[in-house]
Amino acid sequence: EVQLQASGGGLVQTGGSLRLSCRYSGFTLDDYAIGWFRQAPGKEREGVSAITTKDGYIYYADFVKGRFTISNDNAKNTVYLQMNSLKPEDTAVYYCAVDDDWPLRVVRRLWEPDGMDFWGKGTQVTVSS
């Protein structure tokens, strides 16, 4: 059974940092894309960052470049999203997701909700001004 367990959200002030974790299990392949989406109230879900498990290709949305860093620890089956210099507009529910059909979507910068095969429960990130 595929499981994605996200954690690490919380309340932080503008300019602060948080680290999200997504522990994944139950996958039979060794090459898939795993990463993060977020959804703010009244807005559509949007891709934030992703990484491929085999080759380590990485995608960042333009609005997080230079502030967020994604990494994958294959030994721990955990993907991390280090979020620095947080802004109030980063406030959202963050979701971990996996695409095991087309991991190279990360290279094509097509990290989109419709392409995901598995979703974890969200974790709330709130950045106060």
Summary of the structure (lengths in Angstrom):
residues: 129
radius of gyration: 13.6
end to end distance: 40.5
largest distance: 43.2
contacts: 400
relative contact order: 0.31
helix: 9%
strand: 48%
